[in-house]
Amino acid sequence: MPALTIKNIPDDLYKELKHVAEQHHRSINSEVIVCLKRSLFPTKISPKDRLKDIQSLRSQISANSITADQINEAINEGRP
């Protein structure tokens, strides 16, 4: 199996990668492979399944939970 060496990884990127690997109980190497696979071979969702997911999420959100007055207040907040 081929090997890959990555040089000059920014400290913050390495720390985040290490943190995520620990959360998933993986080595850093395994986490990098998972990240690359997700990026290069994304899971394709059919339009029908995507629509079903959207409808499910919408059903969890209450309609008109924000009024026009609240929107205007947020827009004007902090303005002189």
mmCIF file of the N, C-alpha and C atoms, coordinates in Angstrom:
data_MODEL
# 
_entry.id   MODEL 
# 
loop_
_atom_site.group_PDB 
_atom_site.id 
_atom_site.type_symbol 
_atom_site.label_atom_id 
_atom_site.label_alt_id 
_atom_site.label_comp_id 
_atom_site.label_asym_id 
_atom_site.label_entity_id 
_atom_site.label_seq_id 
_atom_site.pdbx_PDB_ins_code 
_atom_site.Cartn_x 
_atom_site.Cartn_y 
_atom_site.Cartn_z 
_atom_site.occupancy 
_atom_site.B_iso_or_equiv 
_atom_site.pdbx_formal_charge 
_atom_site.auth_seq_id 
_atom_site.auth_comp_id 
_atom_site.auth_asym_id 
_atom_site.auth_atom_id 
_atom_site.pdbx_PDB_model_num 
ATOM 1   N N  . MET A 1 1  ? 0.854   -1.178 0.000  1.00 0.00 ? 1  MET A N  1 
ATOM 2   C CA . MET A 1 1  ? 0.000   0.000  0.000  1.00 0.00 ? 1  MET A CA 1 
ATOM 3   C C  . MET A 1 1  ? 0.895   1.235  0.000  1.00 0.00 ? 1  MET A C  1 
ATOM 4   N N  . PRO A 1 2  ? 0.577   2.224  -0.811 1.00 0.00 ? 2  PRO A N  1 
ATOM 5   C CA . PRO A 1 2  ? 1.401   3.440  -0.868 1.00 0.00 ? 2  PRO A CA 1 
ATOM 6   C C  . PRO A 1 2  ? 1.384   4.207  0.458  1.00 0.00 ? 2  PRO A C  1 
ATOM 7   N N  . ALA A 1 3  ? 2.424   4.962  0.683  1.00 0.00 ? 3  ALA A N  1 
ATOM 8   C CA . ALA A 1 3  ? 2.532   5.820  1.865  1.00 0.00 ? 3  ALA A CA 1 
ATOM 9   C C  . ALA A 1 3  ? 2.569   7.271  1.410  1.00 0.00 ? 3  ALA A C  1 
ATOM 10  N N  . LEU A 1 4  ? 2.135   8.157  2.284  1.00 0.00 ? 4  LEU A N  1 
ATOM 11  C CA . LEU A 1 4  ? 2.078   9.578  1.980  1.00 0.00 ? 4  LEU A CA 1 
ATOM 12  C C  . LEU A 1 4  ? 2.634   10.353 3.167  1.00 0.00 ? 4  LEU A C  1 
ATOM 13  N N  . THR A 1 5  ? 3.517   11.283 2.903  1.00 0.00 ? 5  THR A N  1 
ATOM 14  C CA . THR A 1 5  ? 4.053   12.150 3.943  1.00 0.00 ? 5  THR A CA 1 
ATOM 15  C C  . THR A 1 5  ? 3.534   13.556 3.696  1.00 0.00 ? 5  THR A C  1 
ATOM 16  N N  . ILE A 1 6  ? 3.008   14.172 4.737  1.00 0.00 ? 6  ILE A N  1 
ATOM 17  C CA . ILE A 1 6  ? 2.503   15.547 4.622  1.00 0.00 ? 6  ILE A CA 1 
ATOM 18  C C  . ILE A 1 6  ? 3.395   16.429 5.484  1.00 0.00 ? 6  ILE A C  1 
ATOM 19  N N  . LYS A 1 7  ? 3.929   17.464 4.869  1.00 0.00 ? 7  LYS A N  1 
ATOM 20  C CA . LYS A 1 7  ? 4.847   18.357 5.578  1.00 0.00 ? 7  LYS A CA 1 
ATOM 21  C C  . LYS A 1 7  ? 4.199   19.710 5.807  1.00 0.00 ? 7  LYS A C  1 
ATOM 22  N N  . ASN A 1 8  ? 4.742   20.425 6.782  1.00 0.00 ? 8  ASN A N  1 
ATOM 23  C CA . ASN A 1 8  ? 4.362   21.812 7.076  1.00 0.00 ? 8  ASN A CA 1 
ATOM 24  C C  . ASN A 1 8  ? 2.882   21.973 7.397  1.00 0.00 ? 8  ASN A C  1 
ATOM 25  N N  . ILE A 1 9  ? 2.346   21.073 8.199  1.00 0.00 ? 9  ILE A N  1 
ATOM 26  C CA . ILE A 1 9  ? 0.952   21.179 8.635  1.00 0.00 ? 9  ILE A CA 1 
ATOM 27  C C  . ILE A 1 9  ? 0.874   22.292 9.675  1.00 0.00 ? 9  ILE A C  1 
ATOM 28  N N  . PRO A 1 10 ? -0.015  23.263 9.483  1.00 0.00 ? 10 PRO A N  1 
ATOM 29  C CA . PRO A 1 10 ? -0.162  24.325 10.483 1.00 0.00 ? 10 PRO A CA 1 
ATOM 30  C C  . PRO A 1 10 ? -0.555  23.729 11.845 1.00 0.00 ? 10 PRO A C  1 
ATOM 31  N N  . ASP A 1 11 ? -0.039  24.327 12.905 1.00 0.00 ? 11 ASP A N  1 
ATOM 32  C CA . ASP A 1 11 ? -0.282  23.824 14.252 1.00 0.00 ? 11 ASP A CA 1 
ATOM 33  C C  . ASP A 1 11 ? -1.763  23.692 14.572 1.00 0.00 ? 11 ASP A C  1 
ATOM 34  N N  . ASP A 1 12 ? -2.550  24.713 14.214 1.00 0.00 ? 12 ASP A N  1 
ATOM 35  C CA . ASP A 1 12 ? -3.974  24.663 14.548 1.00 0.00 ? 12 ASP A CA 1 
ATOM 36  C C  . ASP A 1 12 ? -4.683  23.537 13.800 1.00 0.00 ? 12 ASP A C  1 
ATOM 37  N N  . LEU A 1 13 ? -4.292  23.270 12.570 1.00 0.00 ? 13 LEU A N  1 
ATOM 38  C CA . LEU A 1 13 ? -4.881  22.182 11.801 1.00 0.00 ? 13 LEU A CA 1 
ATOM 39  C C  . LEU A 1 13 ? -4.524  20.836 12.421 1.00 0.00 ? 13 LEU A C  1 
ATOM 40  N N  . TYR A 1 14 ? -3.275  20.681 12.817 1.00 0.00 ? 14 TYR A N  1 
ATOM 41  C CA . TYR A 1 14 ? -2.841  19.433 13.440 1.00 0.00 ? 14 TYR A CA 1 
ATOM 42  C C  . TYR A 1 14 ? -3.576  19.197 14.767 1.00 0.00 ? 14 TYR A C  1 
ATOM 43  N N  . LYS A 1 15 ? -3.692  20.245 15.573 1.00 0.00 ? 15 LYS A N  1 
ATOM 44  C CA . LYS A 1 15 ? -4.385  20.109 16.863 1.00 0.00 ? 15 LYS A CA 1 
ATOM 45  C C  . LYS A 1 15 ? -5.843  19.702 16.656 1.00 0.00 ? 15 LYS A C  1 
ATOM 46  N N  . GLU A 1 16 ? -6.503  20.304 15.678 1.00 0.00 ? 16 GLU A N  1 
ATOM 47  C CA . GLU A 1 16 ? -7.900  19.971 15.409 1.00 0.00 ? 16 GLU A CA 1 
ATOM 48  C C  . GLU A 1 16 ? -8.017  18.541 14.890 1.00 0.00 ? 16 GLU A C  1 
ATOM 49  N N  . LEU A 1 17 ? -7.130  18.152 14.010 1.00 0.00 ? 17 LEU A N  1 
ATOM 50  C CA . LEU A 1 17 ? -7.127  16.788 13.488 1.00 0.00 ? 17 LEU A CA 1 
ATOM 51  C C  . LEU A 1 17 ? -6.918  15.780 14.615 1.00 0.00 ? 17 LEU A C  1 
ATOM 52  N N  . LYS A 1 18 ? -5.991  16.079 15.491 1.00 0.00 ? 18 LYS A N  1 
ATOM 53  C CA . LYS A 1 18 ? -5.727  15.195 16.634 1.00 0.00 ? 18 LYS A CA 1 
ATOM 54  C C  . LYS A 1 18 ? -6.944  15.115 17.541 1.00 0.00 ? 18 LYS A C  1 
ATOM 55  N N  . HIS A 1 19 ? -7.578  16.243 17.789 1.00 0.00 ? 19 HIS A N  1 
ATOM 56  C CA . HIS A 1 19 ? -8.772  16.286 18.641 1.00 0.00 ? 19 HIS A CA 1 
ATOM 57  C C  . HIS A 1 19 ? -9.909  15.451 18.037 1.00 0.00 ? 19 HIS A C  1 
ATOM 58  N N  . VAL A 1 20 ? -10.158 15.632 16.740 1.00 0.00 ? 20 VAL A N  1 
ATOM 59  C CA . VAL A 1 20 ? -11.226 14.893 16.070 1.00 0.00 ? 20 VAL A CA 1 
ATOM 60  C C  . VAL A 1 20 ? -10.907 13.397 16.048 1.00 0.00 ? 20 VAL A C  1 
ATOM 61  N N  . ALA A 1 21 ? -9.654  13.047 15.821 1.00 0.00 ? 21 ALA A N  1 
ATOM 62  C CA . ALA A 1 21 ? -9.255  11.634 15.825 1.00 0.00 ? 21 ALA A CA 1 
ATOM 63  C C  . ALA A 1 21 ? -9.520  11.007 17.192 1.00 0.00 ? 21 ALA A C  1 
ATOM 64  N N  . GLU A 1 22 ? -9.216  11.738 18.256 1.00 0.00 ? 22 GLU A N  1 
ATOM 65  C CA . GLU A 1 22 ? -9.472  11.234 19.600 1.00 0.00 ? 22 GLU A CA 1 
ATOM 66  C C  . GLU A 1 22 ? -10.968 11.040 19.846 1.00 0.00 ? 22 GLU A C  1 
ATOM 67  N N  . GLN A 1 23 ? -11.784 11.977 19.370 1.00 0.00 ? 23 GLN A N  1 
ATOM 68  C CA . GLN A 1 23 ? -13.236 11.854 19.540 1.00 0.00 ? 23 GLN A CA 1 
ATOM 69  C C  . GLN A 1 23 ? -13.785 10.620 18.831 1.00 0.00 ? 23 GLN A C  1 
ATOM 70  N N  . HIS A 1 24 ? -13.186 10.275 17.700 1.00 0.00 ? 24 HIS A N  1 
ATOM 71  C CA . HIS A 1 24 ? -13.651 9.127  16.924 1.00 0.00 ? 24 HIS A CA 1 
ATOM 72  C C  . HIS A 1 24 ? -12.893 7.840  17.281 1.00 0.00 ? 24 HIS A C  1 
ATOM 73  N N  . HIS A 1 25 ? -12.026 7.918  18.282 1.00 0.00 ? 25 HIS A N  1 
ATOM 74  C CA . HIS A 1 25 ? -11.218 6.772  18.714 1.00 0.00 ? 25 HIS A CA 1 
ATOM 75  C C  . HIS A 1 25 ? -10.411 6.198  17.550 1.00 0.00 ? 25 HIS A C  1 
ATOM 76  N N  . ARG A 1 26 ? -9.763  7.107  16.814 1.00 0.00 ? 26 ARG A N  1 
ATOM 77  C CA . ARG A 1 26 ? -8.934  6.725  15.681 1.00 0.00 ? 26 ARG A CA 1 
ATOM 78  C C  . ARG A 1 26 ? -7.540  7.301  15.855 1.00 0.00 ? 26 ARG A C  1 
ATOM 79  N N  . SER A 1 27 ? -6.602  6.712  15.131 1.00 0.00 ? 27 SER A N  1 
ATOM 80  C CA . SER A 1 27 ? -5.274  7.313  15.052 1.00 0.00 ? 27 SER A CA 1 
ATOM 81  C C  . SER A 1 27 ? -5.375  8.524  14.130 1.00 0.00 ? 27 SER A C  1 
ATOM 82  N N  . ILE A 1 28 ? -4.387  9.388  14.176 1.00 0.00 ? 28 ILE A N  1 
ATOM 83  C CA . ILE A 1 28 ? -4.376  10.546 13.285 1.00 0.00 ? 28 ILE A CA 1 
ATOM 84  C C  . ILE A 1 28 ? -4.327  10.072 11.832 1.00 0.00 ? 28 ILE A C  1 
ATOM 85  N N  . ASN A 1 29 ? -3.535  9.040  11.573 1.00 0.00 ? 29 ASN A N  1 
ATOM 86  C CA . ASN A 1 29 ? -3.448  8.499  10.212 1.00 0.00 ? 29 ASN A CA 1 
ATOM 87  C C  . ASN A 1 29 ? -4.822  8.027  9.723  1.00 0.00 ? 29 ASN A C  1 
ATOM 88  N N  . SER A 1 30 ? -5.536  7.289  10.552 1.00 0.00 ? 30 SER A N  1 
ATOM 89  C CA . SER A 1 30 ? -6.863  6.796  10.167 1.00 0.00 ? 30 SER A CA 1 
ATOM 90  C C  . SER A 1 30 ? -7.835  7.947  9.951  1.00 0.00 ? 30 SER A C  1 
ATOM 91  N N  . GLU A 1 31 ? -7.742  8.961  10.773 1.00 0.00 ? 31 GLU A N  1 
ATOM 92  C CA . GLU A 1 31 ? -8.632  10.115 10.630 1.00 0.00 ? 31 GLU A CA 1 
ATOM 93  C C  . GLU A 1 31 ? -8.357  10.851 9.326  1.00 0.00 ? 31 GLU A C  1 
ATOM 94  N N  . VAL A 1 32 ? -7.096  10.980 8.952  1.00 0.00 ? 32 VAL A N  1 
ATOM 95  C CA . VAL A 1 32 ? -6.743  11.618 7.687  1.00 0.00 ? 32 VAL A CA 1 
ATOM 96  C C  . VAL A 1 32 ? -7.327  10.824 6.520  1.00 0.00 ? 32 VAL A C  1 
ATOM 97  N N  . ILE A 1 33 ? -7.232  9.503  6.581  1.00 0.00 ? 33 ILE A N  1 
ATOM 98  C CA . ILE A 1 33 ? -7.785  8.669  5.511  1.00 0.00 ? 33 ILE A CA 1 
ATOM 99  C C  . ILE A 1 33 ? -9.287  8.851  5.411  1.00 0.00 ? 33 ILE A C  1 
ATOM 100 N N  . VAL A 1 34 ? -9.984  8.876  6.538  1.00 0.00 ? 34 VAL A N  1 
ATOM 101 C CA . VAL A 1 34 ? -11.435 9.086  6.536  1.00 0.00 ? 34 VAL A CA 1 
ATOM 102 C C  . VAL A 1 34 ? -11.768 10.453 5.941  1.00 0.00 ? 34 VAL A C  1 
ATOM 103 N N  . CYS A 1 35 ? -11.036 11.479 6.340  1.00 0.00 ? 35 CYS A N  1 
ATOM 104 C CA . CYS A 1 35 ? -11.282 12.833 5.813  1.00 0.00 ? 35 CYS A CA 1 
ATOM 105 C C  . CYS A 1 35 ? -11.056 12.879 4.302  1.00 0.00 ? 35 CYS A C  1 
ATOM 106 N N  . LEU A 1 36 ? -10.001 12.256 3.843  1.00 0.00 ? 36 LEU A N  1 
ATOM 107 C CA . LEU A 1 36 ? -9.732  12.235 2.401  1.00 0.00 ? 36 LEU A CA 1 
ATOM 108 C C  . LEU A 1 36 ? -10.817 11.487 1.639  1.00 0.00 ? 36 LEU A C  1 
ATOM 109 N N  . LYS A 1 37 ? -11.244 10.347 2.171  1.00 0.00 ? 37 LYS A N  1 
ATOM 110 C CA . LYS A 1 37 ? -12.313 9.581  1.510  1.00 0.00 ? 37 LYS A CA 1 
ATOM 111 C C  . LYS A 1 37 ? -13.596 10.396 1.425  1.00 0.00 ? 37 LYS A C  1 
ATOM 112 N N  . ARG A 1 38 ? -13.943 11.064 2.524  1.00 0.00 ? 38 ARG A N  1 
ATOM 113 C CA . ARG A 1 38 ? -15.172 11.879 2.521  1.00 0.00 ? 38 ARG A CA 1 
ATOM 114 C C  . ARG A 1 38 ? -15.079 13.018 1.511  1.00 0.00 ? 38 ARG A C  1 
ATOM 115 N N  . SER A 1 39 ? -13.907 13.578 1.401  1.00 0.00 ? 39 SER A N  1 
ATOM 116 C CA . SER A 1 39 ? -13.718 14.702 0.490  1.00 0.00 ? 39 SER A CA 1 
ATOM 117 C C  . SER A 1 39 ? -13.675 14.256 -0.974 1.00 0.00 ? 39 SER A C  1 
ATOM 118 N N  . LEU A 1 40 ? -12.987 13.175 -1.233 1.00 0.00 ? 40 LEU A N  1 
ATOM 119 C CA . LEU A 1 40 ? -12.789 12.733 -2.615 1.00 0.00 ? 40 LEU A CA 1 
ATOM 120 C C  . LEU A 1 40 ? -13.915 11.842 -3.141 1.00 0.00 ? 40 LEU A C  1 
ATOM 121 N N  . PHE A 1 41 ? -14.582 11.133 -2.240 1.00 0.00 ? 41 PHE A N  1 
ATOM 122 C CA . PHE A 1 41 ? -15.660 10.232 -2.627 1.00 0.00 ? 41 PHE A CA 1 
ATOM 123 C C  . PHE A 1 41 ? -16.908 10.506 -1.792 1.00 0.00 ? 41 PHE A C  1 
ATOM 124 N N  . PRO A 1 42 ? -17.508 11.676 -1.962 1.00 0.00 ? 42 PRO A N  1 
ATOM 125 C CA . PRO A 1 42 ? -18.664 12.019 -1.127 1.00 0.00 ? 42 PRO A CA 1 
ATOM 126 C C  . PRO A 1 42 ? -19.841 11.078 -1.397 1.00 0.00 ? 42 PRO A C  1 
ATOM 127 N N  . THR A 1 43 ? -20.622 10.853 -0.367 1.00 0.00 ? 43 THR A N  1 
ATOM 128 C CA . THR A 1 43 ? -21.819 10.033 -0.489 1.00 0.00 ? 43 THR A CA 1 
ATOM 129 C C  . THR A 1 43 ? -22.856 10.798 -1.284 1.00 0.00 ? 43 THR A C  1 
ATOM 130 N N  . LYS A 1 44 ? -23.379 10.159 -2.307 1.00 0.00 ? 44 LYS A N  1 
ATOM 131 C CA . LYS A 1 44 ? -24.384 10.813 -3.133 1.00 0.00 ? 44 LYS A CA 1 
ATOM 132 C C  . LYS A 1 44 ? -25.766 10.453 -2.609 1.00 0.00 ? 44 LYS A C  1 
ATOM 133 N N  . ILE A 1 45 ? -26.602 11.477 -2.440 1.00 0.00 ? 45 ILE A N  1 
ATOM 134 C CA . ILE A 1 45 ? -27.959 11.303 -1.933 1.00 0.00 ? 45 ILE A CA 1 
ATOM 135 C C  . ILE A 1 45 ? -28.909 11.595 -3.087 1.00 0.00 ? 45 ILE A C  1 
ATOM 136 N N  . SER A 1 46 ? -29.875 10.724 -3.252 1.00 0.00 ? 46 SER A N  1 
ATOM 137 C CA . SER A 1 46 ? -30.843 10.933 -4.326 1.00 0.00 ? 46 SER A CA 1 
ATOM 138 C C  . SER A 1 46 ? -31.693 12.160 -4.012 1.00 0.00 ? 46 SER A C  1 
ATOM 139 N N  . PRO A 1 47 ? -32.188 12.840 -5.037 1.00 0.00 ? 47 PRO A N  1 
ATOM 140 C CA . PRO A 1 47 ? -33.059 13.998 -4.798 1.00 0.00 ? 47 PRO A CA 1 
ATOM 141 C C  . PRO A 1 47 ? -34.269 13.641 -3.930 1.00 0.00 ? 47 PRO A C  1 
ATOM 142 N N  . LYS A 1 48 ? -34.810 12.459 -4.118 1.00 0.00 ? 48 LYS A N  1 
ATOM 143 C CA . LYS A 1 48 ? -35.967 12.016 -3.329 1.00 0.00 ? 48 LYS A CA 1 
ATOM 144 C C  . LYS A 1 48 ? -35.608 11.913 -1.841 1.00 0.00 ? 48 LYS A C  1 
ATOM 145 N N  . ASP A 1 49 ? -34.450 11.314 -1.533 1.00 0.00 ? 49 ASP A N  1 
ATOM 146 C CA . ASP A 1 49 ? -34.012 11.193 -0.136 1.00 0.00 ? 49 ASP A CA 1 
ATOM 147 C C  . ASP A 1 49 ? -33.663 12.551 0.452  1.00 0.00 ? 49 ASP A C  1 
ATOM 148 N N  . ARG A 1 50 ? -33.040 13.418 -0.344 1.00 0.00 ? 50 ARG A N  1 
ATOM 149 C CA . ARG A 1 50 ? -32.711 14.760 0.136  1.00 0.00 ? 50 ARG A CA 1 
ATOM 150 C C  . ARG A 1 50 ? -33.983 15.526 0.486  1.00 0.00 ? 50 ARG A C  1 
ATOM 151 N N  . LEU A 1 51 ? -34.996 15.416 -0.384 1.00 0.00 ? 51 LEU A N  1 
ATOM 152 C CA . LEU A 1 51 ? -36.270 16.092 -0.130 1.00 0.00 ? 51 LEU A CA 1 
ATOM 153 C C  . LEU A 1 51 ? -36.916 15.558 1.138  1.00 0.00 ? 51 LEU A C  1 
ATOM 154 N N  . LYS A 1 52 ? -36.839 14.256 1.352  1.00 0.00 ? 52 LYS A N  1 
ATOM 155 C CA . LYS A 1 52 ? -37.408 13.663 2.560  1.00 0.00 ? 52 LYS A CA 1 
ATOM 156 C C  . LYS A 1 52 ? -36.709 14.209 3.804  1.00 0.00 ? 52 LYS A C  1 
ATOM 157 N N  . ASP A 1 53 ? -35.371 14.341 3.747  1.00 0.00 ? 53 ASP A N  1 
ATOM 158 C CA . ASP A 1 53 ? -34.610 14.905 4.871  1.00 0.00 ? 53 ASP A CA 1 
ATOM 159 C C  . ASP A 1 53 ? -34.994 16.355 5.134  1.00 0.00 ? 53 ASP A C  1 
ATOM 160 N N  . ILE A 1 54 ? -35.158 17.119 4.064  1.00 0.00 ? 54 ILE A N  1 
ATOM 161 C CA . ILE A 1 54 ? -35.540 18.535 4.202  1.00 0.00 ? 54 ILE A CA 1 
ATOM 162 C C  . ILE A 1 54 ? -36.920 18.653 4.831  1.00 0.00 ? 54 ILE A C  1 
ATOM 163 N N  . GLN A 1 55 ? -37.849 17.834 4.365  1.00 0.00 ? 55 GLN A N  1 
ATOM 164 C CA . GLN A 1 55 ? -39.209 17.880 4.916  1.00 0.00 ? 55 GLN A CA 1 
ATOM 165 C C  . GLN A 1 55 ? -39.219 17.479 6.387  1.00 0.00 ? 55 GLN A C  1 
ATOM 166 N N  . SER A 1 56 ? -38.389 16.524 6.738  1.00 0.00 ? 56 SER A N  1 
ATOM 167 C CA . SER A 1 56 ? -38.291 16.113 8.137  1.00 0.00 ? 56 SER A CA 1 
ATOM 168 C C  . SER A 1 56 ? -37.756 17.248 9.002  1.00 0.00 ? 56 SER A C  1 
ATOM 169 N N  . LEU A 1 57 ? -36.731 17.939 8.516  1.00 0.00 ? 57 LEU A N  1 
ATOM 170 C CA . LEU A 1 57 ? -36.182 19.070 9.266  1.00 0.00 ? 57 LEU A CA 1 
ATOM 171 C C  . LEU A 1 57 ? -37.196 20.200 9.385  1.00 0.00 ? 57 LEU A C  1 
ATOM 172 N N  . ARG A 1 58 ? -37.904 20.478 8.294  1.00 0.00 ? 58 ARG A N  1 
ATOM 173 C CA . ARG A 1 58 ? -38.903 21.545 8.327  1.00 0.00 ? 58 ARG A CA 1 
ATOM 174 C C  . ARG A 1 58 ? -40.004 21.257 9.329  1.00 0.00 ? 58 ARG A C  1 
ATOM 175 N N  . SER A 1 59 ? -40.361 19.995 9.480  1.00 0.00 ? 59 SER A N  1 
ATOM 176 C CA . SER A 1 59 ? -41.432 19.643 10.421 1.00 0.00 ? 59 SER A CA 1 
ATOM 177 C C  . SER A 1 59 ? -41.020 19.900 11.869 1.00 0.00 ? 59 SER A C  1 
ATOM 178 N N  . GLN A 1 60 ? -39.726 19.987 12.109 1.00 0.00 ? 60 GLN A N  1 
ATOM 179 C CA . GLN A 1 60 ? -39.221 20.233 13.461 1.00 0.00 ? 60 GLN A CA 1 
ATOM 180 C C  . GLN A 1 60 ? -39.123 21.718 13.791 1.00 0.00 ? 60 GLN A C  1 
ATOM 181 N N  . ILE A 1 61 ? -39.299 22.563 12.792 1.00 0.00 ? 61 ILE A N  1 
ATOM 182 C CA . ILE A 1 61 ? -39.178 24.008 12.981 1.00 0.00 ? 61 ILE A CA 1 
ATOM 183 C C  . ILE A 1 61 ? -40.567 24.605 13.059 1.00 0.00 ? 61 ILE A C  1 
ATOM 184 N N  . SER A 1 62 ? -40.799 25.415 14.079 1.00 0.00 ? 62 SER A N  1 
ATOM 185 C CA . SER A 1 62 ? -42.107 26.056 14.188 1.00 0.00 ? 62 SER A CA 1 
ATOM 186 C C  . SER A 1 62 ? -42.184 27.215 13.203 1.00 0.00 ? 62 SER A C  1 
ATOM 187 N N  . ALA A 1 63 ? -43.293 27.291 12.514 1.00 0.00 ? 63 ALA A N  1 
ATOM 188 C CA . ALA A 1 63 ? -43.488 28.337 11.507 1.00 0.00 ? 63 ALA A CA 1 
ATOM 189 C C  . ALA A 1 63 ? -43.670 29.694 12.172 1.00 0.00 ? 63 ALA A C  1 
ATOM 190 N N  . ASN A 1 64 ? -43.191 30.724 11.498 1.00 0.00 ? 64 ASN A N  1 
ATOM 191 C CA . ASN A 1 64 ? -43.350 32.105 11.963 1.00 0.00 ? 64 ASN A CA 1 
ATOM 192 C C  . ASN A 1 64 ? -42.868 32.301 13.398 1.00 0.00 ? 64 ASN A C  1 
ATOM 193 N N  . SER A 1 65 ? -41.759 31.703 13.725 1.00 0.00 ? 65 SER A N  1 
ATOM 194 C CA . SER A 1 65 ? -41.245 31.858 15.082 1.00 0.00 ? 65 SER A CA 1 
ATOM 195 C C  . SER A 1 65 ? -40.570 33.214 15.279 1.00 0.00 ? 65 SER A C  1 
ATOM 196 N N  . ILE A 1 66 ? -40.294 33.918 14.185 1.00 0.00 ? 66 ILE A N  1 
ATOM 197 C CA . ILE A 1 66 ? -39.702 35.253 14.272 1.00 0.00 ? 66 ILE A CA 1 
ATOM 198 C C  . ILE A 1 66 ? -40.639 36.227 13.569 1.00 0.00 ? 66 ILE A C  1 
ATOM 199 N N  . THR A 1 67 ? -40.941 37.308 14.263 1.00 0.00 ? 67 THR A N  1 
ATOM 200 C CA . THR A 1 67 ? -41.856 38.297 13.691 1.00 0.00 ? 67 THR A CA 1 
ATOM 201 C C  . THR A 1 67 ? -41.071 39.337 12.888 1.00 0.00 ? 67 THR A C  1 
ATOM 202 N N  . ALA A 1 68 ? -41.786 40.061 12.067 1.00 0.00 ? 68 ALA A N  1 
ATOM 203 C CA . ALA A 1 68 ? -41.167 41.134 11.290 1.00 0.00 ? 68 ALA A CA 1 
ATOM 204 C C  . ALA A 1 68 ? -40.563 42.190 12.215 1.00 0.00 ? 68 ALA A C  1 
ATOM 205 N N  . ASP A 1 69 ? -41.242 42.469 13.322 1.00 0.00 ? 69 ASP A N  1 
ATOM 206 C CA . ASP A 1 69 ? -40.708 43.441 14.284 1.00 0.00 ? 69 ASP A CA 1 
ATOM 207 C C  . ASP A 1 69 ? -39.377 42.970 14.864 1.00 0.00 ? 69 ASP A C  1 
ATOM 208 N N  . GLN A 1 70 ? -39.270 41.679 15.155 1.00 0.00 ? 70 GLN A N  1 
ATOM 209 C CA . GLN A 1 70 ? -38.023 41.154 15.692 1.00 0.00 ? 70 GLN A CA 1 
ATOM 210 C C  . GLN A 1 70 ? -36.901 41.248 14.654 1.00 0.00 ? 70 GLN A C  1 
ATOM 211 N N  . ILE A 1 71 ? -37.218 41.020 13.409 1.00 0.00 ? 71 ILE A N  1 
ATOM 212 C CA . ILE A 1 71 ? -36.220 41.139 12.339 1.00 0.00 ? 71 ILE A CA 1 
ATOM 213 C C  . ILE A 1 71 ? -35.747 42.576 12.225 1.00 0.00 ? 71 ILE A C  1 
ATOM 214 N N  . ASN A 1 72 ? -36.687 43.518 12.214 1.00 0.00 ? 72 ASN A N  1 
ATOM 215 C CA . ASN A 1 72 ? -36.319 44.931 12.130 1.00 0.00 ? 72 ASN A CA 1 
ATOM 216 C C  . ASN A 1 72 ? -35.508 45.370 13.337 1.00 0.00 ? 72 ASN A C  1 
ATOM 217 N N  . GLU A 1 73 ? -35.873 44.880 14.501 1.00 0.00 ? 73 GLU A N  1 
ATOM 218 C CA . GLU A 1 73 ? -35.134 45.217 15.722 1.00 0.00 ? 73 GLU A CA 1 
ATOM 219 C C  . GLU A 1 73 ? -33.691 44.702 15.624 1.00 0.00 ? 73 GLU A C  1 
ATOM 220 N N  . ALA A 1 74 ? -33.522 43.487 15.111 1.00 0.00 ? 74 ALA A N  1 
ATOM 221 C CA . ALA A 1 74 ? -32.180 42.922 14.967 1.00 0.00 ? 74 ALA A CA 1 
ATOM 222 C C  . ALA A 1 74 ? -31.361 43.713 13.941 1.00 0.00 ? 74 ALA A C  1 
ATOM 223 N N  . ILE A 1 75 ? -32.013 44.140 12.860 1.00 0.00 ? 75 ILE A N  1 
ATOM 224 C CA . ILE A 1 75 ? -31.325 44.930 11.831 1.00 0.00 ? 75 ILE A CA 1 
ATOM 225 C C  . ILE A 1 75 ? -30.865 46.255 12.392 1.00 0.00 ? 75 ILE A C  1 
ATOM 226 N N  . ASN A 1 76 ? -31.720 46.879 13.162 1.00 0.00 ? 76 ASN A N  1 
ATOM 227 C CA . ASN A 1 76 ? -31.435 48.227 13.678 1.00 0.00 ? 76 ASN A CA 1 
ATOM 228 C C  . ASN A 1 76 ? -30.589 48.222 14.957 1.00 0.00 ? 76 ASN A C  1 
ATOM 229 N N  . GLU A 1 77 ? -30.384 47.086 15.550 1.00 0.00 ? 77 GLU A N  1 
ATOM 230 C CA . GLU A 1 77 ? -29.641 47.004 16.802 1.00 0.00 ? 77 GLU A CA 1 
ATOM 231 C C  . GLU A 1 77 ? -28.220 47.533 16.605 1.00 0.00 ? 77 GLU A C  1 
ATOM 232 N N  . GLY A 1 78 ? -27.840 48.432 17.436 1.00 0.00 ? 78 GLY A N  1 
ATOM 233 C CA . GLY A 1 78 ? -26.490 48.980 17.390 1.00 0.00 ? 78 GLY A CA 1 
ATOM 234 C C  . GLY A 1 78 ? -26.305 50.115 16.386 1.00 0.00 ? 78 GLY A C  1 
ATOM 235 N N  . ARG A 1 79 ? -27.347 50.438 15.664 1.00 0.00 ? 79 ARG A N  1 
ATOM 236 C CA . ARG A 1 79 ? -27.228 51.553 14.711 1.00 0.00 ? 79 ARG A CA 1 
ATOM 237 C C  . ARG A 1 79 ? -27.548 52.862 15.429 1.00 0.00 ? 79 ARG A C  1 
ATOM 238 N N  . PRO A 1 80 ? -26.866 53.937 15.055 1.00 0.00 ? 80 PRO A N  1 
ATOM 239 C CA . PRO A 1 80 ? -27.105 55.233 15.719 1.00 0.00 ? 80 PRO A CA 1 
ATOM 240 C C  . PRO A 1 80 ? -28.443 55.840 15.312 1.00 0.00 ? 80 PRO A C  1 
# 
